[in-house]
Amino acid sequence: MPSPRTSGTRHLLGALAASLALVTASAGAGSASAPEPVSAAGPTASAGLREVMFVGNNWDGTADVIASRGDFHRIGRLNVIPDKEQRLREIRLNPIRLAYFLGVRSGPGEGHDQFVDDMYATPDGSSMVVSRPSFADVVSLDLRTGRINWRFPVAGYRSDHMAVSPDGSTVAVSASTANTVHVLDIATGRELGSFKTGDKPHENVFTSDGLLWNMSIGEVTTALDAPWLDWSKGDRKITVVDARTFRTVRVIDMRDRLDAFGRGDLSDAVRPLVFTPDEKKVYFQVSFLNGFLEYDVDSDRVTRLKNLPGNPATDPDRTTWVNDSRHHGLSISPDGAKLCVAGTMDDYVTVVDRETLTEGPLVPASKPYWATVSGDGRSCVISESGTDRVTAVDFATGRRVASVDVGDHPQRVRLARVPADWTGPAAG
């Protein structure tokens, strides 16, 4: 795998792709259409379901299914691009789509196609719903057969992070080049609504009060990374909408909040974030920061900053950091006492006490790109995209407890439920 720390050419290509985006978007970016029916809906899951974790292997177009606790062993694997040749033919016949496809490869893909970003299971455990950035779509895959149930092309030319509603019935997906979030029926792929965001919508989070939060991160593939060029990154903000009507109820511009906190030097591009169990506080990462910030929802203020150690081996040249990330991946223990931080460009993961903001051991990890929580709540689970494995770190001790090999460049890791007897799609 090419080292992101020596990939200056990638950033130049990313800048060219971003320039092309600005030109072609005004000429009419592609719009979303109704889901394409591909086959009949998958069979109802067997009576018993088991809890697992989905691991999206972004560069090889597969998703591994692993145990959600214990040794996190691999249970099976699903090909999430069974229609690859059909999609590639369509892209090659459309010059604008081809330009964006190559832009995704040279920019956020670090020289690779991005075949899986995010994935969730349907409530009955029969299907996996996957966003596929390079194909600018969302598909539902039958877990028994591996066939596509439905496909939804998003607006524009790239799909990104998703989120599932608390009841599991709807899925929200960011259409990053169209500054739009689509909300779909998870069973049918029918669009229930959409809303506009800031530039390059990224993370989505549903909250228990019936709201949906979207964080836009702006342009992250250009080489204009000096602090004084931060204005060139675009309109970055948090858009909060009613999860039923999709009407905007609140817009949070972290630029103003960071300035008031006395940190006008920090980027306002909000990356991964987590809520405390009572949803009163938010912890979030921003571009270029080795650490995270605390935001009080009720008072609408940034209240604390935690700087984490830098790795002496990390190249100080910000243009070499993957998609403007320094740290990318954050989770919180079920009791809200501990935070788990993926130090992406610093090659470690650490558990932080939320009350004191004291970090634990720096556990070596190769380009950790995401952090979530195990099924039993005892461990932080990270994807090590640099060594193609998933690693669990104990919240109580801050020590590594398990690792398992997965596919090429794992990113998102999500809890899910599948049929109890599932081991992979049937052959044939």
Beta strands, then each sheet from edge to edge (+ up, - down):
strand 1: 36-37
strand 2: 49-57
strand 3: 62-67
strand 4: 74-79
strand 5: 118-121
strand 6: 127-132
strand 7: 137-142
strand 8: 148-153
strand 9: 159-164
strand 10: 170-175
strand 11: 180-185
strand 12: 191-196
strand 13: 201-206
strand 14: 211-216
strand 15: 238-242
strand 16: 248-252
strand 17: 270-275
strand 18: 281-286
strand 19: 291-296
strand 20: 301-307
strand 21: 330-332
strand 22: 338-343
strand 23: 348-353
strand 24: 363-364
strand 25: 368-373
strand 26: 379-384
strand 27: 389-394
strand 28: 400-405
strand 29: 410-419
sheet 1: 1+ 8- 7+ 6- 5+
sheet 2: 4+ 3- 2+ 29-
sheet 3: 9+ 10- 11+ 12-
sheet 4: 13+ 14- 15+ 16-
sheet 5: 17+ 18- 19+ 20-
sheet 6: 21+ 22- 23+ 24-
sheet 7: 25+ 26- 27+ 28-
end
